[in-house]
């Protein structure tokens, strides 16, 4: 992939869930909308694996469109954070919708996730 190119490596629409990655150079933007839960975990894992195959140096997760997140969704975010740490990839979470913000706060993982 050309370092100067901006590309989308996948959008996985499903009723109530949308996940898309945009790459610009070695930076990845993961946009999430809808519900992050057990029903969407497999799609999340597949797209995240594809994103890591592109060898990003940074990943920004946009949670602005999240309407619901359960313990599975929280686990997915924490696993992404762990994978980033293990790979030396910088991760940031931006535009955190209120449902996600509440779950992250109640679970006590805001500091670990860097929010």
N, CA, C and O atoms as CSV, one atom per row, in Angstrom:
chain,resi,resn,atom,element,x,y,z
A,1,UNK,N,N,0.827,-1.174,0.000
A,1,UNK,CA,C,0.000,0.000,0.000
A,1,UNK,C,C,0.877,1.245,0.000
A,1,UNK,O,O,1.860,1.313,0.738
A,2,UNK,N,N,0.539,2.197,-0.795
A,2,UNK,CA,C,1.283,3.437,-0.914
A,2,UNK,C,C,1.150,4.238,0.378
A,2,UNK,O,O,0.043,4.404,0.890
A,3,UNK,N,N,2.266,4.736,0.907
A,3,UNK,CA,C,2.244,5.490,2.156
A,3,UNK,C,C,1.414,6.758,2.061
A,3,UNK,O,O,0.899,7.240,3.070
A,4,UNK,N,N,1.278,7.306,0.858
A,4,UNK,CA,C,0.542,8.545,0.692
A,4,UNK,C,C,-0.945,8.312,0.439
A,4,UNK,O,O,-1.729,9.261,0.436
A,5,UNK,N,N,-1.327,7.092,0.233
A,5,UNK,CA,C,-2.704,6.795,-0.146
A,5,UNK,C,C,-3.606,6.714,1.072
A,5,UNK,O,O,-3.201,6.286,2.153
A,6,UNK,N,N,-4.841,7.140,0.858
A,6,UNK,CA,C,-5.866,6.930,1.872
A,6,UNK,C,C,-6.757,5.829,1.348
A,6,UNK,O,O,-7.226,5.897,0.212
A,7,UNK,N,N,-6.993,4.823,2.151
A,7,UNK,CA,C,-7.750,3.662,1.712
A,7,UNK,C,C,-8.711,3.242,2.792
A,7,UNK,O,O,-8.499,3.516,3.973
A,8,UNK,N,N,-9.755,2.584,2.388
A,8,UNK,CA,C,-10.677,1.953,3.319
A,8,UNK,C,C,-10.493,0.452,3.158
A,8,UNK,O,O,-10.596,-0.067,2.046
A,9,UNK,N,N,-10.223,-0.250,4.250
A,9,UNK,CA,C,-9.986,-1.691,4.145
A,9,UNK,C,C,-11.170,-2.490,4.630
A,9,UNK,O,O,-11.074,-3.707,4.793
A,10,UNK,N,N,-12.256,-1.844,4.858
A,10,UNK,CA,C,-13.422,-2.656,5.176
A,10,UNK,C,C,-14.463,-1.912,5.943
A,10,UNK,O,O,-14.173,-1.195,6.901
A,11,UNK,N,N,-15.636,-2.087,5.523
A,11,UNK,CA,C,-16.784,-1.638,6.280
A,11,UNK,C,C,-17.656,-2.863,6.397
A,11,UNK,O,O,-17.891,-3.552,5.404
A,12,UNK,N,N,-18.127,-3.141,7.557
A,12,UNK,CA,C,-18.934,-4.331,7.743
A,12,UNK,C,C,-20.279,-3.879,8.282
A,12,UNK,O,O,-20.511,-3.900,9.491
A,13,UNK,N,N,-21.166,-3.469,7.381
A,13,UNK,CA,C,-22.450,-3.004,7.872
A,13,UNK,C,C,-23.336,-4.153,8.339
A,13,UNK,O,O,-23.320,-5.229,7.742
A,14,UNK,N,N,-24.074,-3.942,9.353
A,14,UNK,CA,C,-25.067,-4.872,9.871
A,14,UNK,C,C,-26.107,-3.995,10.546
A,14,UNK,O,O,-25.774,-2.946,11.098
A,15,UNK,N,N,-27.333,-4.408,10.508
A,15,UNK,CA,C,-28.347,-3.606,11.169
A,15,UNK,C,C,-27.925,-3.374,12.615
A,15,UNK,O,O,-27.709,-4.323,13.369
A,16,UNK,N,N,-27.812,-2.112,12.993
A,16,UNK,CA,C,-27.422,-1.774,14.352
A,16,UNK,C,C,-25.926,-1.754,14.594
A,16,UNK,O,O,-25.494,-1.549,15.728
A,17,UNK,N,N,-25.112,-1.965,13.546
A,17,UNK,CA,C,-23.661,-2.000,13.740
A,17,UNK,C,C,-22.945,-1.631,12.450
A,17,UNK,O,O,-23.294,-2.125,11.378
A,18,UNK,N,N,-21.957,-0.773,12.549
A,18,UNK,CA,C,-21.134,-0.425,11.403
A,18,UNK,C,C,-19.704,-0.260,11.893
A,18,UNK,O,O,-19.453,0.372,12.919
A,19,UNK,N,N,-18.779,-0.834,11.151
A,19,UNK,CA,C,-17.369,-0.812,11.511
A,19,UNK,C,C,-16.589,-0.554,10.246
A,19,UNK,O,O,-16.771,-1.250,9.248
A,20,UNK,N,N,-15.712,0.451,10.277
A,20,UNK,CA,C,-14.960,0.816,9.092
A,20,UNK,C,C,-13.561,1.243,9.493
A,20,UNK,O,O,-13.370,1.918,10.504
A,21,UNK,N,N,-12.586,0.843,8.691
A,21,UNK,CA,C,-11.208,1.274,8.908
A,21,UNK,C,C,-10.761,2.082,7.717
A,21,UNK,O,O,-10.941,1.677,6.568
A,22,UNK,N,N,-10.176,3.230,7.998
A,22,UNK,CA,C,-9.566,4.041,6.950
A,22,UNK,C,C,-8.084,4.150,7.265
A,22,UNK,O,O,-7.692,4.417,8.400
A,23,UNK,N,N,-7.271,3.939,6.245
A,23,UNK,CA,C,-5.825,4.037,6.387
A,23,UNK,C,C,-5.312,5.249,5.634
A,23,UNK,O,O,-5.724,5.526,4.507
A,24,UNK,N,N,-4.411,5.957,6.273
A,24,UNK,CA,C,-3.700,7.041,5.618
A,24,UNK,C,C,-2.247,6.886,6.036
A,24,UNK,O,O,-1.882,7.147,7.183
A,25,UNK,N,N,-1.423,6.455,5.082
A,25,UNK,CA,C,-0.051,6.110,5.438
A,25,UNK,C,C,-0.078,4.950,6.406
A,25,UNK,O,O,-0.675,3.910,6.126
A,26,UNK,N,N,0.574,5.128,7.559
A,26,UNK,CA,C,0.594,4.068,8.571
A,26,UNK,C,C,-0.336,4.367,9.729
A,26,UNK,O,O,-0.229,3.752,10.790
A,27,UNK,N,N,-1.254,5.314,9.531
A,27,UNK,CA,C,-2.253,5.635,10.555
A,27,UNK,C,C,-3.585,5.014,10.172
A,27,UNK,O,O,-4.017,5.088,9.021
A,28,UNK,N,N,-4.226,4.403,11.154
A,28,UNK,CA,C,-5.524,3.771,10.925
A,28,UNK,C,C,-6.577,4.462,11.779
A,28,UNK,O,O,-6.341,4.782,12.944
A,29,UNK,N,N,-7.738,4.685,11.181
A,29,UNK,CA,C,-8.889,5.220,11.894
A,29,UNK,C,C,-9.967,4.157,11.876
A,29,UNK,O,O,-10.457,3.778,10.813
A,30,UNK,N,N,-10.336,3.677,13.051
A,30,UNK,CA,C,-11.380,2.659,13.212
A,30,UNK,C,C,-12.639,3.360,13.701
A,30,UNK,O,O,-12.704,3.810,14.845
A,31,UNK,N,N,-13.647,3.450,12.823
A,31,UNK,CA,C,-14.909,4.095,13.180
A,31,UNK,C,C,-15.928,3.027,13.529
A,31,UNK,O,O,-16.156,2.081,12.775
A,32,UNK,N,N,-16.538,3.207,14.703
A,32,UNK,CA,C,-17.507,2.226,15.190
A,32,UNK,C,C,-18.835,2.944,15.424
A,32,UNK,O,O,-18.881,4.023,16.015
A,33,UNK,N,N,-19.907,2.323,14.952
A,33,UNK,CA,C,-21.240,2.873,15.186
A,33,UNK,C,C,-22.193,1.725,15.509
A,33,UNK,O,O,-22.062,0.618,14.986
A,34,UNK,N,N,-23.136,2.012,16.368
A,34,UNK,CA,C,-24.122,1.003,16.730
A,34,UNK,C,C,-23.725,0.261,17.992
A,34,UNK,O,O,-23.151,0.837,18.917
A,35,UNK,N,N,-24.039,-1.023,18.014
A,35,UNK,CA,C,-23.861,-1.848,19.205
A,35,UNK,C,C,-22.585,-2.683,19.120
A,35,UNK,O,O,-22.362,-3.398,18.143
A,36,UNK,N,N,-21.750,-2.583,20.156
A,36,UNK,CA,C,-20.568,-3.433,20.256
A,36,UNK,C,C,-20.883,-4.475,21.318
A,36,UNK,O,O,-20.903,-4.177,22.512
A,37,UNK,N,N,-21.131,-5.710,20.864
A,37,UNK,CA,C,-21.543,-6.761,21.789
A,37,UNK,C,C,-21.176,-8.126,21.220
A,37,UNK,O,O,-20.461,-8.221,20.223
A,38,UNK,N,N,-21.662,-9.163,21.851
A,38,UNK,CA,C,-21.347,-10.521,21.437
A,38,UNK,C,C,-21.723,-10.769,19.972
A,38,UNK,O,O,-21.008,-11.466,19.253
A,39,UNK,N,N,-22.834,-10.203,19.544
A,39,UNK,CA,C,-23.301,-10.420,18.172
A,39,UNK,C,C,-22.370,-9.805,17.124
A,39,UNK,O,O,-22.382,-10.231,15.969
A,40,UNK,N,N,-21.574,-8.824,17.506
A,40,UNK,CA,C,-20.705,-8.148,16.540
A,40,UNK,C,C,-19.218,-8.458,16.760
A,40,UNK,O,O,-18.366,-7.970,16.018
A,41,UNK,N,N,-18.917,-9.254,17.762
A,41,UNK,CA,C,-17.523,-9.526,18.132
A,41,UNK,C,C,-16.723,-10.181,17.004
A,41,UNK,O,O,-15.564,-9.827,16.788
A,42,UNK,N,N,-17.314,-11.112,16.296
A,42,UNK,CA,C,-16.588,-11.802,15.227
A,42,UNK,C,C,-16.215,-10.831,14.106
A,42,UNK,O,O,-15.098,-10.874,13.591
A,43,UNK,N,N,-17.147,-9.963,13.731
A,43,UNK,CA,C,-16.863,-8.974,12.698
A,43,UNK,C,C,-15.746,-8.033,13.143
A,43,UNK,O,O,-14.851,-7.698,12.367
A,44,UNK,N,N,-15.815,-7.612,14.410
A,44,UNK,CA,C,-14.796,-6.731,14.975
A,44,UNK,C,C,-13.426,-7.397,14.863
A,44,UNK,O,O,-12.472,-6.788,14.378
A,45,UNK,N,N,-13.331,-8.645,15.312
A,45,UNK,CA,C,-12.060,-9.371,15.296
A,45,UNK,C,C,-11.489,-9.508,13.900
A,45,UNK,O,O,-10.285,-9.352,13.696
A,46,UNK,N,N,-12.345,-9.796,12.945
A,46,UNK,CA,C,-11.910,-9.953,11.558
A,46,UNK,C,C,-11.344,-8.650,11.000
A,46,UNK,O,O,-10.288,-8.650,10.366
A,47,UNK,N,N,-12.035,-7.552,11.233
A,47,UNK,CA,C,-11.570,-6.270,10.700
A,47,UNK,C,C,-10.314,-5.793,11.416
A,47,UNK,O,O,-9.421,-5.231,10.782
A,48,UNK,N,N,-10.230,-6.004,12.711
A,48,UNK,CA,C,-9.033,-5.608,13.457
A,48,UNK,C,C,-7.820,-6.405,12.968
A,48,UNK,O,O,-6.732,-5.843,12.839
A,49,UNK,N,N,-7.986,-7.694,12.697
A,49,UNK,CA,C,-6.883,-8.503,12.162
A,49,UNK,C,C,-6.436,-7.964,10.808
A,49,UNK,O,O,-5.237,-7.881,10.540
A,50,UNK,N,N,-7.378,-7.602,9.963
A,50,UNK,CA,C,-7.051,-7.025,8.656
A,50,UNK,C,C,-6.310,-5.704,8.834
A,50,UNK,O,O,-5.351,-5.420,8.116
A,51,UNK,N,N,-6.758,-4.905,9.790
A,51,UNK,CA,C,-6.114,-3.619,10.062
A,51,UNK,C,C,-4.666,-3.819,10.518
A,51,UNK,O,O,-3.770,-3.121,10.043
A,52,UNK,N,N,-4.429,-4.757,11.426
A,52,UNK,CA,C,-3.063,-5.010,11.905
A,52,UNK,C,C,-2.170,-5.568,10.798
A,52,UNK,O,O,-0.959,-5.348,10.819
A,53,UNK,N,N,-2.738,-6.276,9.846
A,53,UNK,CA,C,-1.954,-6.798,8.711
A,53,UNK,C,C,-1.366,-5.672,7.874
A,53,UNK,O,O,-0.392,-5.880,7.151
A,54,UNK,N,N,-1.953,-4.473,7.965
A,54,UNK,CA,C,-1.444,-3.308,7.243
A,54,UNK,C,C,-0.297,-2.626,7.986
A,54,UNK,O,O,0.246,-1.635,7.499
A,55,UNK,N,N,0.080,-3.142,9.158
A,55,UNK,CA,C,1.203,-2.649,9.955
A,55,UNK,C,C,1.096,-1.159,10.308
A,55,UNK,O,O,1.993,-0.378,9.990
A,56,UNK,N,N,0.004,-0.771,10.961
A,56,UNK,CA,C,-0.134,0.640,11.324
A,56,UNK,C,C,0.822,1.017,12.455
A,56,UNK,O,O,1.191,0.170,13.269
A,57,UNK,N,N,1.216,2.276,12.505
A,57,UNK,CA,C,2.013,2.767,13.626
A,57,UNK,C,C,1.110,3.406,14.676
A,57,UNK,O,O,1.493,3.546,15.838
A,58,UNK,N,N,-0.095,3.794,14.251
A,58,UNK,CA,C,-1.056,4.364,15.192
A,58,UNK,C,C,-2.473,3.970,14.784
A,58,UNK,O,O,-2.784,3.808,13.604
A,59,UNK,N,N,-3.316,3.823,15.801
A,59,UNK,CA,C,-4.724,3.495,15.584
A,59,UNK,C,C,-5.557,4.460,16.421
A,59,UNK,O,O,-5.344,4.609,17.624
A,60,UNK,N,N,-6.498,5.103,15.763
A,60,UNK,CA,C,-7.456,5.960,16.445
A,60,UNK,C,C,-8.814,5.274,16.357
A,60,UNK,O,O,-9.273,4.928,15.268
A,61,UNK,N,N,-9.449,5.081,17.502
A,61,UNK,CA,C,-10.755,4.439,17.565
A,61,UNK,C,C,-11.793,5.528,17.833
A,61,UNK,O,O,-11.752,6.191,18.869
A,62,UNK,N,N,-12.720,5.706,16.896
A,62,UNK,CA,C,-13.777,6.705,17.017
A,62,UNK,C,C,-15.044,6.001,17.489
A,62,UNK,O,O,-15.654,5.232,16.746
A,63,UNK,N,N,-15.431,6.275,18.733
A,63,UNK,CA,C,-16.619,5.650,19.321
A,63,UNK,C,C,-17.821,6.587,19.329
A,63,UNK,O,O,-18.770,6.373,20.083
A,64,UNK,N,N,-17.786,7.617,18.500
A,64,UNK,CA,C,-18.847,8.615,18.495
A,64,UNK,C,C,-20.213,8.086,18.125
A,64,UNK,O,O,-21.223,8.661,18.531
A,65,UNK,N,N,-20.274,7.003,17.365
A,65,UNK,CA,C,-21.553,6.463,16.934
A,65,UNK,C,C,-22.030,5.266,17.725
A,65,UNK,O,O,-23.013,4.629,17.347
A,66,UNK,N,N,-21.351,4.947,18.819
A,66,UNK,CA,C,-21.721,3.764,19.608
A,66,UNK,C,C,-23.000,4.048,20.393
A,66,UNK,O,O,-23.097,5.041,21.113
A,67,UNK,N,N,-23.980,3.152,20.237
A,67,UNK,CA,C,-25.252,3.295,20.940
A,67,UNK,C,C,-25.379,2.327,22.117
A,67,UNK,O,O,-26.217,2.522,22.998
A,68,UNK,N,N,-24.549,1.286,22.128
A,68,UNK,CA,C,-24.599,0.277,23.190
A,68,UNK,C,C,-23.264,-0.453,23.206
A,68,UNK,O,O,-22.678,-0.732,22.160
A,69,UNK,N,N,-22.796,-0.756,24.409
A,69,UNK,CA,C,-21.598,-1.581,24.558
A,69,UNK,C,C,-21.789,-2.440,25.802
A,69,UNK,O,O,-22.184,-1.945,26.857
A,70,UNK,N,N,-21.501,-3.737,25.664
A,70,UNK,CA,C,-21.612,-4.624,26.820
A,70,UNK,C,C,-20.220,-5.085,27.228
A,70,UNK,O,O,-19.217,-4.552,26.753
A,71,UNK,N,N,-20.162,-6.077,28.109
A,71,UNK,CA,C,-18.866,-6.550,28.597
A,71,UNK,C,C,-18.026,-7.136,27.465
A,71,UNK,O,O,-16.799,-7.051,27.507
A,72,UNK,N,N,-18.653,-7.721,26.471
A,72,UNK,CA,C,-17.914,-8.244,25.318
A,72,UNK,C,C,-17.265,-7.094,24.557
A,72,UNK,O,O,-16.100,-7.182,24.169
A,73,UNK,N,N,-18.011,-6.023,24.345
A,73,UNK,CA,C,-17.466,-4.850,23.660
A,73,UNK,C,C,-16.321,-4.234,24.435
A,73,UNK,O,O,-15.321,-3.818,23.850
A,74,UNK,N,N,-16.462,-4.174,25.737
A,74,UNK,CA,C,-15.391,-3.650,26.577
A,74,UNK,C,C,-14.153,-4.537,26.462
A,74,UNK,O,O,-13.032,-4.037,26.375
A,75,UNK,N,N,-14.361,-5.851,26.461
A,75,UNK,CA,C,-13.249,-6.790,26.311
A,75,UNK,C,C,-12.554,-6.579,24.963
A,75,UNK,O,O,-11.326,-6.629,24.887
A,76,UNK,N,N,-13.325,-6.344,23.905
A,76,UNK,CA,C,-12.743,-6.109,22.585
A,76,UNK,C,C,-11.853,-4.867,22.581
A,76,UNK,O,O,-10.768,-4.877,21.999
A,77,UNK,N,N,-12.312,-3.806,23.227
A,77,UNK,CA,C,-11.493,-2.588,23.317
A,77,UNK,C,C,-10.210,-2.849,24.106
A,77,UNK,O,O,-9.136,-2.375,23.737
A,78,UNK,N,N,-10.335,-3.610,25.199
A,78,UNK,CA,C,-9.162,-3.902,26.017
A,78,UNK,C,C,-8.184,-4.816,25.270
A,78,UNK,O,O,-6.970,-4.648,25.386
A,79,UNK,N,N,-8.701,-5.767,24.515
A,79,UNK,CA,C,-7.820,-6.633,23.718
A,79,UNK,C,C,-7.124,-5.837,22.621
A,79,UNK,O,O,-5.955,-6.082,22.320
A,80,UNK,N,N,-7.834,-4.889,22.024
A,80,UNK,CA,C,-7.206,-4.026,21.018
A,80,UNK,C,C,-6.082,-3.218,21.660
A,80,UNK,O,O,-4.998,-3.098,21.090
A,81,UNK,N,N,-6.337,-2.668,22.836
A,81,UNK,CA,C,-5.312,-1.901,23.556
A,81,UNK,C,C,-4.099,-2.788,23.844
A,81,UNK,O,O,-2.961,-2.362,23.649
A,82,UNK,N,N,-4.334,-4.005,24.301
A,82,UNK,CA,C,-3.241,-4.936,24.606
A,82,UNK,C,C,-2.446,-5.281,23.343
A,82,UNK,O,O,-1.217,-5.333,23.379
A,83,UNK,N,N,-3.140,-5.514,22.236
A,83,UNK,CA,C,-2.463,-5.813,20.966
A,83,UNK,C,C,-1.619,-4.626,20.516
A,83,UNK,O,O,-0.523,-4.804,19.985
A,84,UNK,N,N,-2.125,-3.425,20.727
A,84,UNK,CA,C,-1.361,-2.228,20.370
A,84,UNK,C,C,-0.098,-2.118,21.226
A,84,UNK,O,O,0.983,-1.832,20.711
A,85,UNK,N,N,-0.238,-2.342,22.517
A,85,UNK,CA,C,0.925,-2.293,23.408
A,85,UNK,C,C,1.957,-3.328,22.978
A,85,UNK,O,O,3.144,-3.020,22.874
A,86,UNK,N,N,1.504,-4.558,22.727
A,86,UNK,CA,C,2.409,-5.637,22.333
A,86,UNK,C,C,3.098,-5.360,21.003
A,86,UNK,O,O,4.219,-5.817,20.780
A,87,UNK,N,N,2.436,-4.613,20.114
A,87,UNK,CA,C,2.976,-4.350,18.777
A,87,UNK,C,C,3.677,-3.008,18.660
A,87,UNK,O,O,4.203,-2.673,17.599
A,88,UNK,N,N,3.690,-2.240,19.738
A,88,UNK,CA,C,4.317,-0.924,19.685
A,88,UNK,C,C,3.508,0.084,18.881
A,88,UNK,O,O,4.058,1.036,18.327
A,89,UNK,N,N,2.201,-0.131,18.823
A,89,UNK,CA,C,1.309,0.753,18.080
A,89,UNK,C,C,0.653,1.729,19.057
A,89,UNK,O,O,0.174,1.321,20.116
A,90,UNK,N,N,0.630,2.995,18.710
A,90,UNK,CA,C,-0.039,4.001,19.522
A,90,UNK,C,C,-1.541,3.901,19.297
A,90,UNK,O,O,-1.997,3.830,18.156
A,91,UNK,N,N,-2.311,3.897,20.383
A,91,UNK,CA,C,-3.766,3.815,20.266
A,91,UNK,C,C,-4.409,4.958,21.022
A,91,UNK,O,O,-4.011,5.279,22.142
A,92,UNK,N,N,-5.407,5.571,20.403
A,92,UNK,CA,C,-6.187,6.591,21.094
A,92,UNK,C,C,-7.661,6.351,20.794
A,92,UNK,O,O,-8.024,5.845,19.733
A,93,UNK,N,N,-8.496,6.726,21.752
A,93,UNK,CA,C,-9.943,6.608,21.592
A,93,UNK,C,C,-10.509,8.024,21.619
A,93,UNK,O,O,-10.218,8.805,22.526
A,94,UNK,N,N,-11.324,8.344,20.611
A,94,UNK,CA,C,-11.870,9.694,20.492
A,94,UNK,C,C,-13.387,9.649,20.339
A,94,UNK,O,O,-13.964,8.601,20.051
A,95,UNK,N,N,-14.021,10.804,20.535
A,95,UNK,CA,C,-15.457,10.980,20.339
A,95,UNK,C,C,-16.266,9.877,21.023
A,95,UNK,O,O,-17.077,9.207,20.383
A,96,UNK,N,N,-16.047,9.698,22.292
A,96,UNK,CA,C,-16.685,8.591,23.012
A,96,UNK,C,C,-18.140,8.937,23.313
A,96,UNK,O,O,-18.425,9.860,24.076
A,97,UNK,N,N,-19.054,8.188,22.704
A,97,UNK,CA,C,-20.483,8.387,22.938
A,97,UNK,C,C,-20.821,8.033,24.385
A,97,UNK,O,O,-20.146,7.216,25.011
A,98,UNK,N,N,-21.860,8.651,24.898
A,98,UNK,CA,C,-22.239,8.482,26.306
A,98,UNK,C,C,-22.412,7.021,26.730
A,98,UNK,O,O,-21.945,6.668,27.813
A,99,UNK,N,N,-23.054,6.149,25.941
A,99,UNK,CA,C,-23.180,4.750,26.384
A,99,UNK,C,C,-21.823,4.078,26.614
A,99,UNK,O,O,-21.656,3.337,27.582
A,100,UNK,N,N,-20.871,4.330,25.744
A,100,UNK,CA,C,-19.540,3.749,25.898
A,100,UNK,C,C,-18.806,4.392,27.071
A,100,UNK,O,O,-18.116,3.712,27.830
A,101,UNK,N,N,-18.958,5.690,27.212
A,101,UNK,CA,C,-18.296,6.413,28.305
A,101,UNK,C,C,-18.725,5.865,29.663
A,101,UNK,O,O,-17.900,5.679,30.558
A,102,UNK,N,N,-20.038,5.606,29.806
A,102,UNK,CA,C,-20.557,5.080,31.080
A,102,UNK,C,C,-19.992,3.702,31.391
A,102,UNK,O,O,-19.563,3.451,32.517
A,103,UNK,N,N,-19.985,2.813,30.418
A,103,UNK,CA,C,-19.489,1.443,30.637
A,103,UNK,C,C,-17.995,1.468,30.976
A,103,UNK,O,O,-17.555,0.770,31.890
A,104,UNK,N,N,-17.230,2.258,30.253
A,104,UNK,CA,C,-15.787,2.367,30.517
A,104,UNK,C,C,-15.540,2.887,31.926
A,104,UNK,O,O,-14.662,2.387,32.629
A,105,UNK,N,N,-16.313,3.894,32.344
A,105,UNK,CA,C,-16.155,4.453,33.684
A,105,UNK,C,C,-16.540,3.463,34.770
A,105,UNK,O,O,-15.804,3.282,35.740
A,106,UNK,N,N,-17.690,2.820,34.610
A,106,UNK,CA,C,-18.162,1.857,35.620
A,106,UNK,C,C,-17.202,0.689,35.744
A,106,UNK,O,O,-16.976,0.191,36.847
A,107,UNK,N,N,-16.632,0.244,34.633
A,107,UNK,CA,C,-15.699,-0.887,34.655
A,107,UNK,C,C,-14.338,-0.490,35.232
A,107,UNK,O,O,-13.540,-1.356,35.592
A,108,UNK,N,N,-14.076,0.800,35.320
A,108,UNK,CA,C,-12.803,1.250,35.887
A,108,UNK,C,C,-11.613,1.069,34.980
A,108,UNK,O,O,-10.490,0.910,35.459
A,109,UNK,N,N,-11.835,1.089,33.656
A,109,UNK,CA,C,-10.734,0.851,32.716
A,109,UNK,C,C,-10.384,2.068,31.878
A,109,UNK,O,O,-9.651,1.955,30.895
A,110,UNK,N,N,-10.900,3.234,32.257
A,110,UNK,CA,C,-10.635,4.454,31.489
A,110,UNK,C,C,-9.140,4.730,31.380
A,110,UNK,O,O,-8.641,5.042,30.299
A,111,UNK,N,N,-8.439,4.619,32.475
A,111,UNK,CA,C,-6.993,4.903,32.455
A,111,UNK,C,C,-6.254,3.905,31.562
A,111,UNK,O,O,-5.383,4.296,30.785
A,112,UNK,N,N,-6.597,2.626,31.669
A,112,UNK,CA,C,-5.948,1.611,30.824
A,112,UNK,C,C,-6.195,1.876,29.344
A,112,UNK,O,O,-5.304,1.692,28.515
A,113,UNK,N,N,-7.415,2.310,29.017
A,113,UNK,CA,C,-7.742,2.583,27.625
A,113,UNK,C,C,-7.255,3.956,27.173
A,113,UNK,O,O,-7.320,4.279,25.987
A,114,UNK,N,N,-6.775,4.752,28.101
A,114,UNK,CA,C,-6.229,6.057,27.743
A,114,UNK,C,C,-7.291,7.116,27.488
A,114,UNK,O,O,-7.086,8.032,26.692
A,115,UNK,N,N,-8.428,6.987,28.169
A,115,UNK,CA,C,-9.497,7.983,27.977
A,115,UNK,C,C,-9.781,8.732,29.265
A,115,UNK,O,O,-10.648,9.606,29.292
